[in-house]
Amino acid sequence: AIICVFHGVSYGLAIDIACCTDIRIAAANTRFAVKEVDIGIPADIGTLARLPKIVGNHSWVKDLALTARDFSAQEALQQGFISQVHETKQQAVKAGFELAAFIAGKSPVAVQGTKELLNHGREYSTKESLRYTAVWNSVVVQSEDFKRGIVSGLKRTKPTFEKL
Protein backbone atom coordinates (compact mmCIF):
# COMPACT_ATOMS: atom_id res chain seq x y z
CA ALA A 1 0.00 0.00 0.00
CA ILE A 2 1.20 3.51 -0.72
CA ILE A 3 0.60 5.90 2.16
CA CYS A 4 0.95 9.66 1.78
CA VAL A 5 1.49 11.93 4.79
CA PHE A 6 0.80 15.63 4.25
CA HIS A 7 2.10 18.50 6.35
CA GLY A 8 2.58 22.23 5.87
CA VAL A 9 1.71 23.54 2.41
CA SER A 10 0.45 20.91 -0.05
CA TYR A 11 -0.49 22.61 -3.30
CA GLY A 12 -0.93 21.52 -6.91
CA LEU A 13 1.49 18.72 -7.67
CA ALA A 14 1.27 17.45 -4.08
CA ILE A 15 -2.42 16.75 -4.63
CA ASP A 16 -1.75 15.27 -8.10
CA ILE A 17 0.72 12.79 -6.61
CA ALA A 18 -1.40 12.07 -3.52
CA CYS A 19 -4.37 11.15 -5.71
CA CYS A 20 -2.26 8.19 -6.89
CA THR A 21 -1.74 6.86 -3.35
CA ASP A 22 -3.87 4.37 -1.46
CA ILE A 23 -4.18 6.09 1.92
CA ARG A 24 -3.75 9.76 2.77
CA ILE A 25 -2.99 11.15 6.25
CA ALA A 26 -2.40 14.80 7.23
CA ALA A 27 -1.05 16.91 10.04
CA ALA A 28 -3.63 19.38 11.35
CA ASN A 29 -1.66 22.37 10.03
CA THR A 30 -1.74 21.18 6.41
CA ARG A 31 -3.00 23.72 3.87
CA PHE A 32 -4.15 22.26 0.57
CA ALA A 33 -5.00 23.89 -2.75
CA VAL A 34 -5.45 22.98 -6.39
CA LYS A 35 -3.56 26.10 -7.51
CA GLU A 36 -3.11 25.61 -11.24
CA VAL A 37 -5.78 28.13 -12.37
CA ASP A 38 -3.74 30.79 -10.55
CA ILE A 39 -0.83 30.10 -12.92
CA GLY A 40 -2.98 29.94 -16.03
CA ILE A 41 -3.41 26.20 -16.67
CA PRO A 42 -5.83 23.45 -15.69
CA ALA A 43 -4.41 20.92 -13.22
CA ASP A 44 -2.59 18.51 -15.51
CA ILE A 45 -1.11 15.54 -13.68
CA GLY A 46 -4.26 13.74 -12.59
CA THR A 47 -6.13 15.76 -9.96
CA LEU A 48 -9.02 16.61 -12.28
CA ALA A 49 -9.47 12.96 -13.29
CA ARG A 50 -8.82 11.30 -9.93
CA LEU A 51 -10.00 13.65 -7.17
CA PRO A 52 -13.72 13.55 -8.13
CA LYS A 53 -13.60 9.74 -8.01
CA ILE A 54 -11.81 9.76 -4.66
CA VAL A 55 -14.22 12.12 -2.91
CA GLY A 56 -17.40 11.57 -4.92
CA ASN A 57 -18.29 15.26 -4.80
CA HIS A 58 -17.91 17.03 -8.15
CA SER A 59 -19.24 20.33 -6.79
CA TRP A 60 -16.55 20.45 -4.09
CA VAL A 61 -13.80 19.54 -6.58
CA LYS A 62 -14.99 22.21 -9.03
CA ASP A 63 -15.06 24.73 -6.17
CA LEU A 64 -11.40 23.94 -5.42
CA ALA A 65 -10.18 23.68 -9.00
CA LEU A 66 -11.93 26.81 -10.26
CA THR A 67 -11.12 29.07 -7.29
CA ALA A 68 -7.67 27.75 -6.24
CA ARG A 69 -8.74 28.45 -2.65
CA ASP A 70 -6.93 26.90 0.30
CA PHE A 71 -8.65 24.19 2.28
CA SER A 72 -7.74 22.68 5.62
CA ALA A 73 -6.93 19.16 6.73
CA GLN A 74 -10.28 19.10 8.51
CA GLU A 75 -12.14 19.97 5.29
CA ALA A 76 -10.11 17.35 3.40
CA LEU A 77 -11.14 14.79 6.04
CA GLN A 78 -14.81 15.79 5.86
CA GLN A 79 -14.79 15.40 2.07
CA GLY A 80 -13.02 12.02 2.16
CA PHE A 81 -9.75 13.10 0.53
CA ILE A 82 -7.77 12.03 3.60
CA SER A 83 -8.62 9.39 6.18
CA GLN A 84 -6.82 10.73 9.27
CA VAL A 85 -5.74 14.05 10.78
CA HIS A 86 -3.09 14.22 13.50
CA GLU A 87 -2.07 17.24 15.60
CA THR A 88 1.55 17.41 14.47
CA LYS A 89 3.72 16.38 11.55
CA GLN A 90 5.55 13.93 13.83
CA GLN A 91 2.30 12.29 14.92
CA ALA A 92 1.08 12.06 11.32
CA VAL A 93 4.36 10.48 10.14
CA LYS A 94 4.28 8.05 13.09
CA ALA A 95 0.69 7.09 12.22
CA GLY A 96 1.75 6.52 8.59
CA PHE A 97 4.62 4.22 9.60
CA GLU A 98 2.43 2.31 12.07
CA LEU A 99 -0.25 1.80 9.44
CA ALA A 100 2.36 0.66 6.89
CA ALA A 101 3.79 -1.85 9.39
CA PHE A 102 0.30 -3.16 10.18
CA ILE A 103 -0.55 -3.63 6.50
CA ALA A 104 2.86 -5.22 5.87
CA GLY A 105 1.86 -8.00 8.27
CA LYS A 106 -1.02 -8.99 5.99
CA SER A 107 -0.80 -11.32 3.02
CA PRO A 108 0.99 -9.44 0.21
CA VAL A 109 -1.09 -11.39 -2.31
CA ALA A 110 -4.30 -10.27 -0.59
CA VAL A 111 -3.13 -6.67 -0.19
CA GLN A 112 -2.16 -6.36 -3.86
CA GLY A 113 -5.37 -8.07 -4.94
CA THR A 114 -7.48 -5.82 -2.75
CA LYS A 115 -5.83 -2.70 -4.19
CA GLU A 116 -6.33 -3.98 -7.73
CA LEU A 117 -9.99 -4.85 -7.16
CA LEU A 118 -10.78 -1.55 -5.42
CA ASN A 119 -9.16 0.42 -8.23
CA HIS A 120 -10.98 -1.67 -10.83
CA GLY A 121 -14.30 -1.15 -9.05
CA ARG A 122 -13.86 2.62 -9.15
CA GLU A 123 -13.70 2.54 -12.96
CA TYR A 124 -16.14 -0.24 -13.89
CA SER A 125 -19.69 -1.33 -13.12
CA THR A 126 -20.51 -3.56 -10.17
CA LYS A 127 -21.32 -6.43 -12.51
CA GLU A 128 -17.97 -6.14 -14.32
CA SER A 129 -16.13 -5.78 -11.01
CA LEU A 130 -17.73 -8.89 -9.53
CA ARG A 131 -16.73 -10.87 -12.59
CA TYR A 132 -13.16 -9.58 -12.37
CA THR A 133 -13.08 -10.42 -8.64
CA ALA A 134 -14.25 -13.98 -9.33
CA VAL A 135 -11.52 -14.48 -11.92
CA TRP A 136 -8.89 -12.89 -9.67
CA ASN A 137 -9.86 -14.99 -6.65
CA SER A 138 -10.00 -18.23 -8.66
CA VAL A 139 -6.22 -17.89 -8.85
CA VAL A 140 -5.65 -16.49 -5.35
CA VAL A 141 -7.40 -19.39 -3.59
CA GLN A 142 -4.63 -21.60 -4.96
CA SER A 143 -1.92 -19.49 -3.28
CA GLU A 144 0.12 -20.50 -0.28
CA ASP A 145 -1.04 -17.34 1.53
CA PHE A 146 -4.66 -18.46 1.29
CA LYS A 147 -3.78 -21.89 2.71
CA ARG A 148 -1.79 -20.33 5.56
CA GLY A 149 -4.58 -17.90 6.31
CA ILE A 150 -7.21 -20.64 6.49
CA VAL A 151 -5.06 -22.90 8.69
CA SER A 152 -4.14 -20.07 11.05
CA GLY A 153 -7.80 -19.12 11.33
CA LEU A 154 -8.72 -22.67 12.31
CA LYS A 155 -5.82 -22.87 14.78
CA ARG A 156 -6.41 -19.32 16.03
CA THR A 157 -2.80 -18.35 15.35
CA LYS A 158 -1.27 -15.42 13.50
CA PRO A 159 -0.26 -16.41 9.96
CA THR A 160 3.17 -15.67 8.51
CA PHE A 161 3.11 -14.77 4.84
CA GLU A 162 5.84 -14.91 2.22
CA LYS A 163 6.95 -11.75 0.45
CA LEU A 164 5.75 -11.20 -3.11
N, C-alpha and C positions, 0 to 999 in steps of 0.2 A: 504494500500500500504506500502511496506517496502522500505524505502529510506536509502541509504548508503551515508555518507559523508566521503571522503578521505582527509587526510592531512599528511604532512611529508612523511615518508617512508612506502609504502604499497606493501610489497613483498609477494609472495607465497600464504600462507593461506588467507591473506587479499583479494586477487583476487578470490580465491576459494569461500570464503563466499560472496563477493560482486556479483559474478555471479548468486547467488540465490536471489538477491534483485530485486525490480521492477524498481527503479530509482537510478542512481548513479551521485553524485555531487562531485567535487574536489576543493580544494584550489590550487592556481596556483603553489605552491611550492611542490606539491605532486610528489614523485618519485615512479614509479611502476616497478615491474619486476616479471616475472614468473621464480623464482630462483632455482627450484628443480633440474635441471640438474647439477647445481653447487655443489649439495650435493649428487649426485649419484643416484637419482631416478626420474622417470617421475612424473609430477604433479599428485596428487592422490585423491584430494577431489572435483573434478568437473570442474576445469578450462579447461582441454583438451576436455571435452564433451560439456561444455556450452559456452565458450568464442567464438568458431567459429560460433555458432548459433546467438550469440548476435551481433557480428560485421559483419558477412557475408564475412569475408576475411581470408580464410585459409592460404594464403601466409604470411600475417602479423602475424597471431597467431603462425605459425611454426617458423617464424623469432624470435619471442619472446621466445617461449618454447625451441627452440634448442640452442639459444645463451645465454639466461638468462640476456640479456642486459636491462639496465634501459630504461624507456620511460617516457616522461613528461605528465603532465595533458593535455597540448595542443595536443599532439599526440593521447592521449586517446580520446579526444573530436573529433578530425578529423576522427578517426576510428570508432566512434560510441559506444565506451565502456562506456563513461560518457556522460551526456546530458548538463552539465553546468560546467563552471570553474569560480571561484571567487578569487579575489586577496588574501584574507587572510582566515585563518581557521575560524575566527569569522564570516566573511561574508558568508562563505560556510555553516556553521552550521545554521546561521540565515535563509539562503535561504532554507535549508532542513526543518526547523521548519515551515516556512511560507508555503511551498508547502504541507507539511503534514496537516496543518490546513485547507488549501484550499480544499484539497481532502476530508478531514473529513467532510466538509459541503455538500458533494455529497451523493447521496443515497448509503448506504452501500451494498444494494443488487446489485445495478448497478456496483459499484466499484469491488466487489468480482466477479461478473459475467464477467466483462470486463477482469480482470486479468486471470480468468480461460480460457476464450475464446482466449485471446492472446497467452497464454502458449500452449493451445491445437493447435492453428494454426501454431505454430513454429514446431511442431512435426508431423503434419498430412497434407494431401493434402487439397487443397482449397475445393474440393467437400465434403470431410469428415468433414471439419471444418464448412462449411455452414449448413450441416445437423445437426451437434452438436449444432450450434447456434440456429437453428430453434427449436430444442427440448428444449434447455435451456430457450429460450425466451417464449415458450408456457406456461411455468410455471411462469416466471417473470411478464408477462403482467397481471397476476392475483393478484400480490402483491399490498399492500397498497402504497408502494413507487411509483409504476407506476401511480396509481390513483392520488396521491398527485402531482406528477410531471406534469401530463396532466392538472389537474385543475389549478395549479399555472401558467402554460404556458398560458392558456386561460385568466386567470385573471391578468397576467403580475405581479405576486408576486413571492417572493422567497419561495420555498417549505421548509418545515421542515420535516426531515426524522427520523424515529425511528432507534435506534441502532439495530444491528444484534441480 
